[in-house]
Amino acid sequence: MKSTFFFLFVTALLTGALFTCGTEAHALSAAGTDPVPERQAGPRVQVGRGIAAPVIDGKPDEVYLHGSVEIGNFSVPGNNGLAGEQTKCRLIYDKDNLYILFNCMERVLDPVLNQVDRFRAEVRERDSARLFRDDCVELFIAPGGIFPDYYHIAVNSLGMVYDAREMGGPKSWNGAGIRARGTQDNGRWTVEIAVPFKAFGVSAPGPGDTWRINLCRTQQPGKEYSSWAPVSSKGFHSPERFGFVDFVERVDAAVSG
């Protein structure tokens, strides 16, 4: 009985660690993984230039509707189908920033169910590895589509930010100028992020440029991990599986994420 309990405990611990980015998770993910494979095809989406900069307040802004298509169909790792709690995202850009809006469906935030206490929103300081114990969203981004170099930004519903370069931990990169806000509502929560292009040390993209990204979420009440670009069971840190973002002047309404 004790050996069975120990096996289940270790299995659960390892599974959760693979999808976070604290020091412990870095060690667990890096050990025993295969070398990065060749580039793999991922989903593709157009990102249009915004008609104005959105107000970063964690609330949907009308400007997103004029420069983006809705990205959805988040899936759970390992080809295990669509996530039970879905996430919708929109992205726009201007000469200075990339803007990302996450809209996260969450049943326990429906007050009728009386389960709001299951939602995790506790971390209130920047670059805390404990943020991954909260409900949070994550942006993985390879500026210029450079492979496999990438950056990692995570935000909880309180707007607290964790940022790092690849799996190097918070001391590996400080995304100066990143702004984030979050809000909670009945049955959902939202996060809005503004990321300055200069934080990556690159020029702002323009029409014709392609970057690679992934949009991910940790849902604590159900211990569910999900992402826009499907990943394997090894976790979100899979740059070879990032999706493609094509920067355009104006989005084709027929293009969907």
PEWOFEN-V411008 format. One record per helix or strand. SS is the DSSP state (H for helix, E for strand). FROM is the first residue (numbers start at 0). TO is the last residue. If there is no record, write none. Layout:
SS|FROM|TO ; SS|FROM|TO
This chain:
H|1|16 ; H|22|29 ; E|43|48 ; H|61|65 ; E|70|70 ; E|74|75 ; E|81|81 ; E|86|92 ; E|96|104 ; H|106|108 ; H|110|112 ; H|115|117 ; H|128|132 ; E|135|141 ; H|142|144 ; E|150|155 ; E|160|164 ; H|169|171 ; E|178|184 ; E|187|195 ; H|196|199 ; E|209|218 ; E|223|226 ; H|238|240 ; E|242|247
